[in-house]
């Protein structure tokens, strides 16, 4: 529920007073709550938006589709053609909502009392062409003469989780992880020699792993480099593989797992594909019984790689992903999740302090409240937090003009990196992964 005073201001495109002040430890919760309210208000404003008598064309587009004979997906992908329904929207943002991939579209035949067809937005091209994936029921009745009345539905789950996380940010969390003071620096232990799992790591990557292994507790440690995964393949097939940052995260998790038998590690990223690639890479050296891949309840099972499914809990009777019992969850040594879906672990009873290490991977691609779903619910004064990100990278999912203008697109990674001593690239607090070609 949006507070009425905030709602009245936002509806009139007036910036709430708290957003005119600099972000600080004292204004943090109120500041981000106001930004999220701006997003809430935007969705409410456009919830009744509809288009009438719309024509749709069928277009084939080349996409990367999971390969293999199994109905579930494997690690590799192949290029394939898929048919999408395409319709146009006004290019002026003030006359229609800001649409995102995975928003729902409902298309009802104009002039007919029939059930609307539900589709999912696959892509928005040049802000005007909307590519929608519909089921066979739609395609079996469609022809070029058909006209539709179209409405939309926006996913509010991420906003609800973000609101919860902001409200859960304790004074201790704010002081140690969000606006950390540096009276005590990360200790520089001379760790014993250890064997690398990946002997191809270069000097920068080895140094980053070494630093991660020798820190304990706040403040967070930043790894500045490329996003965690990168594409690899040819014109016929393609797959995601770990980047230099991903290799550092993998090695650091493996070394922590091996060197600290009591450690419990949470690895979070903004998107499922990154979580899946990291899960796959670590399953090679970590027993399956110690790994759990948490998923959103209604993630499409066809989108989960076949080699990842054994690490998930899928209830076929309910056709949804679930979490095991709290006792079982506490036994896993390494858990993977998107930032938003990590709330399911909290909801299952996992509390702050359970995880000894939290890896916030590709945090530069997410909004700060999204990242906080993992951080605020699971970090305590002794948690070691590693934050990775790519300079210049930011979230593309902020809809509201007020929220965009007042900082919601600035990630936790970017904001920390602007603070001292992070901004000075102090190796006590930041690892830089330079281009291997240099």
N, C-alpha and C positions, 0 to 999 in steps of 0.2 A: 504494500500500500504506500503510495507516494504521499508524503506530508502535504497538506493542502496549500500551505504557504509556498513551498517549493514548486508544487505543481502549477499554481497560478502564475508564478514568474516564468517558468519554462514555457508554458503555453503561449505567453506573450513574447517569447524569445528574449526574455530578460535574464541575464546571468545571475544566479544566486550569489549573495554577498560572499559566502565562504570561498567561492571559486575565484574571487577577485584578490584573495590573499595568497601569499606564497605558501606552497605546501610545506608543512612542518610536522614534527611529532605531535604537537598539540592539536593541529587541525586535520590530521591524517584521516581519521575515520569519517568525520563530517564531510571532508573534501571529496573523498572517493564515493561516499554514499550519494552525494549530490550528482556526481558524474554518472553514476549508475541510474539514478532517478531520471536523468535526462534521457538515457537509453530506454528506460521503462515508458516514459512519456511519449517518446517517438513511436514505439510499437503500438501504444494505445491509440495514438493519433491516426495511424494508418491501418488499424485492425479492421475497419469497415470499408477500406478501399476496394473498389471493384471495377472491372472493365466489362463493357457490354458489347455484344455483337462482334466479337473478335474473330478474325480468320487466323488459321494456323497453317504453316507450311511444314512439310516433313523434310528434314535435312539429314544427310549422313555425315557423321563426323568421326575422324580417326581418334580413337582413345586407346589407352593402355589397359588391356583386359587380362585378367589372371589366366594363366595357361594351365594345361593338364587335363586329364580325362576325368578327374574327380569333380564332383559338383562344387566342392569347396576349393579355395584358391591355394596355389603354391607360391613359392618364393619369387619365381620369375613371372614376367608378364609379356604379352605379345600385343602388337599393334593390331587393332581390329576396327571395323566400321560399325557404328551404332546409329540407329535412327532416333532422332529427337524431333519433338514438336517445337516449332519456333514461332514466337509472336513478338510484336514490337511494342515498346512503351515509349512514352514521351521522354525526350532527352533532358528536359528541364526537371531538376531534382525537386523543385517545389510543387510539382504537379503529380508526383507519384512517389511511392516508398523506395528506400534504398534496399535493393534486393540482394541476397547473398546465396551462394551455393548452399544447398540443403534446406532452404526455405520450401514450404509446401505450396503447391498450386492446386486449386480446385476448378475444374472446367466443366460447366454444365451446358448442355446443348440449348442454345437460345430458342425460346418459344416452345420448349418441350418440358413436360413434367417428369424428368428422368433424374436418376441419382447422379450427382457430379462425379467425374473421374478425378482421382487423386494422383498428382504427379509430384516430382521433386525437381527443383531447379538444379541443373547440372553446371551451368555456366552462364554468366552475363557477359555479353560481348559488346564492347564499346558503349556500355551503359544503356543501350537501346534494344538489343536483341536478346531475348530470353530463351535459352535452350532448356527444354523440360523433358524429363524422362517419364513416360507413362507406361502402364502395363499393356498387355496384349488386348485387354477388353476395349481400351481406347482405340488402338490401332485397327482393330477389326471392324469398327463402325465408321472410321474417319474417311472423309474424302474432301476434295478441294472446295466443295460448296458449303461445308459445315461451318457454322458460326457458333461461338461459345460466349457465355457469361463467365468471367473469371474472377475468383477471389483468392486471397492469400492467407497463410498462417505462418506466424513467426515463432521460432523456438525460444521459449523463455527460460528453459532449464539453466542455461549458462549464467543468465543474469541472477536467477535465484541463488545459485551456488556462490556467485561472486558477492552478493549482498551478505550471505551467511559468513563468508570468509572475512570480509571487512569488519563485520560486527564482532568476530571472534578474535581479532587482532588485540592481544593483551599489551599492557604497558611494557612488559618485559620484551615481548617480541618486537615492538616498535623501537625500543631502545637498543636492542642487540642485533636485529636483522634488517630493520627498515630504515633506521637512522643510526647506524652503529657508531659508537664512540671507539676510539682507538688507544685507550690508555694501556691496554694490554694487547700486544701484537701476537700473531700466530707464532708459536715457538718454532725454532729452526733446529729440530733434532737431526742428528746424524744417524739416519736409519741404517739398520744392518743391510748388508747386501741381499738382494733378492733377484730371483730369476724372472725375467720378463716372459709373459705369455706370447707377446708379439715382439720378436727380436728386430723387426724392421722399423720400429719407432725411431724418429730422428731425435736430435739433441733437445729441441724445444719440447717435443712431445714427452720424452723421458723426464725432462725437468718438471713439466706440468704434473705428471703422474706422481713424481717424487714429492712435490709440494702438497698435493692432495693427501697423500699418505701420512704427511707429517703435521697435519692440522687437526685440531679437536675443538669443536664448539664454535661459537660466533667470534668475530663477524663472518659473513659469507665470503667465500673465495670465488673469484670470477675467472672464467676461461674465455678469452676473447679469440675467436676464430670463425671459420665457416660454420654454417648450420650442420647439424649432426649427420645428415644423410645426403647423398648425391646420387644422381642417376648414372647408370652404367649400362651399355648395350649397343645394339646396332639397329638397322632399319627394320628388322623383323622381331626382335625381342628386346626387352628392357627390364632392368631391375634396379632396386635401390640398394646402395651399399654405404658403409660407414665412411664418412669424411675423416679428416685429421682430428677434428673435435670428437667425432664418434669413436675413433680408435682410442683416444685418451680416456673417454668415459668408460669404454669397455675394459681397458687395462686397469683403471682405478677401481672399478667395481670388483673385478676378479682378484686383484691384490688385497683389497679390503676384506673380501669374502674369505680368502685363504689365510690372511695374517691375523684376523680378528674373529675367532670362531663364535663369539657372542654377538657379532654385529647383525643388525637388521637394516636393510637398504631399500629405500624407495626411489625408483627412477621414474620421473614424470616428464612428459613432453606435450606440446600443444595438440598434436595430431596422432591418429592411430598408426599410420604407416611408419612413423619414426619409432613409436613404441614397439611395433612388431619387428622391425629390423634389429633393434637393440636386444629384444628378447631372443630372437633367433641366434644372434652372434654370441650371446652369453650361455645359451643352452648347450653349446659345444663343450664347455668346461665346468659347468655347474650342474649338479644332479637335478633331474626334472622334479624330484620331490621337494626341492628347496625353492622352486620358482613358481610364482603365480602371476598371471596376466589378467588384470582387472579390466572389465569392459563396461560401457554403458549398457543398460538393460536391453535396449532394443537396437543395438548395433546389428546390422545385417550379417548373419552367419556366413553368407556367401562372400563377404568382404574380409573374412578372417583367414589368413593363410593356413593351409592344412597342417603344416608343421607346428603352428602356434596353438591350434585348438586343444591339444592335450594339456596345455598349461592354463586353460580357461575352465570355467564352470558354466556349462550351457544346459539349461533345463528344457528338455525337448517337449515335455508336457505343456509347459507354459510358453514355449518358443521365445525364451529370453535368456540373457546372460545373468548370472547371479554371483554372489559371494559365498564362500563356505562359512562354516560356523566361526565364531570369534576365536575359539580355541585353535582351530586349524589355521586361520589367518595369522595368528601370533607365531605359529611354527615356521612359516615361510621365511627364508633368509633374504630373498630378493623379490620385490613386487614391482610390476610395471603398470603404469596407468597414464592416461591423459590427465592434465591438470584438473579438468572439470570432473572426470569420473572418479578421481581419488576421493571425492566426497563419499562415495559408496563405502570406502574403508572406514571413514569416520562414522558413518551411519551404522555400520556393523559393530562399532564399539572400539575400534583402534583409537587410542588416545595420544595426546602430545607426549613425546618422549619415548614412544615405542621404537621408532626408527632412530638408529644411531647416526645414519647418513641419509641425506636427501639430495638427490641430483635433479636440479631444475634445468632440464635440457632444452636448448633453443628458446630460452625465456624471452629473448628479444622479439620473438614472433607472436607473443601473447600480451594481452593487457595485464597490468599489474594485479588487479583484483582476481583475474583468472589464475595467475601464478600463485596467488595467496591462498587459493583453495587447498593446495598441498602444504604451503608454508605455515599458515595460521593454525591449521588443524593438527599438525603433527610435529612442529618444531618446539623444543624447549631450550632451556639454558645450556644444555650439553650437546645439542644436535649439531653435527657438522653438515653445513650446507654448501653445495657447489652449484654455481649458476653459470651456465654457458650461453653465449649469444654472439651474434654477428653485428658489428657496428653498422648503423644505417638501416638495419632491418626493423620492421615494426608490424603491428597487427593491422589487418585489412578488414576487420569485422566490426568497426565502430560505425554506427549509423547516424547518430545525432550530431548536428552541427556544433552545438554547445559542447558536447563531450569531446569531439575531435579538436575543437579550438582550445579547450581548456586542459588538455593533457591526457585523455584516456588512452590515446594511441602510444604514449610514451611507456615503454616497458619497464618492469622492475630492473632488468639488466641495464638498460640505458640510463635510468635515473641513478642507480648506484654508481655507474661508471663516470658520472658527472661530479661525484663527490670526491673529496680528498680522503684517503690517498689513492683511491682507485684511478682517478683521472691522471695521476702522475705515472701510471703503469708500474707502481711499486711492486716488485716481485714477491713481496710478502703477502700481497693480496690479489695480484692479477698474474695470470699466465697468458702469454701471447703466443699464438700458433701462427708462425709466419709461413708464407707460401713455400712449399718444398722446392720450387724451382729457383728460389733466390739463393 
